[in-house]
Amino acid sequence: MAAVARKAENRMAAIDGLRAIAVLMVVAFHFLGRYPNDYTGLSLAPIFTFGWLGVDLFFIISGYCIAMTASRTPDLASFWGRRFGRIYPAFAVGCMVSWALTSYFGLPEKEVSGLQALGNLLFLNAVFVPPVDGVYWSLIVELQFYMLYGLILCIDRRPFAIMTGLSVLFALAMGLQYADNPAISRIMKPQYIILFLIGAALFFGHATEKRFYYLWAACGFAASFTTGYYDAVIPYAAATLGLGCLVVASRKLPILDRLWPVGLVSYSWYLLHQNIGLLIIRSLTAEGVSNGAAIAAAVVGTFILALGLYVLCENRYVRKVANRFFAWLFALLQFNRLAKSAT
């Protein structure tokens, strides 16, 4: 399994290209769809309001990568260490950069205190404090899935057992979504669990070369439309998720292969683009700069910042140190013992 996982990791150009499409969709959504009419004052085409589906592409890709990571780690502490090590350094720095810039220049209704910003570094924005940037909600979903996937690993690490566990989680979440319990609804969200499940199924299809995992992914695709989450945007969701499944399943699409550099920076850009981009747009349009020029400046400016964040926090040396630190931390909390005794 580990050898196949390494081979799969070397064939990620198309998937990185899909990441590029996902982040471009989200950037377009925030700059051209969600905020123009009620926040920046711009008036643009409503097609961009469907750009939020780019986040769902990220979840499918993440499901693939989570399964790949788990196949290459010996215990729960190592698995959680590598996943936290992947997202935390860039998140921590990006969070403080966003907070510093919006606090200094001002961004109405989106400012938080320094104490609240520190709370974000502990992921308290999941419950207690407002987020420094609204896009951080998806990181909380990621972390929740790391926890759920890790618990399944403690029971059984075989692909079929993992997929069965994810399917049970989805079915349970579908049942509990009507329980009207806020605590449960924050953790067990079927519309996101099913996307991670699709990605994991596609990885196991590659890793085991068993076709029924692709069928499992196809069933997951169909099941994603039973949650009610896409009821208002079914055609757009079907096209978006279908593209995601196709690219991740084939891992070879020449057009997307060429976008891999943007995909590499996609996480850093996702972290930085929204509030800082809105700050740039509002500031420039207030000075009389045209809407198109202001939007272009926001895209270029936030992407340049993202490049810097990528070089600083997503390089292999920082990630290696972060992986080891978090693995050590989880081992200190005895999570490695839990995994070894349960598998």
Order of alpha helices (4+ residues) and beta strands (2+ residues): alpha-alpha-alpha-alpha-alpha-alpha-alpha-alpha-alpha-alpha-alpha-alpha-alpha-alpha-alpha-alpha-alpha
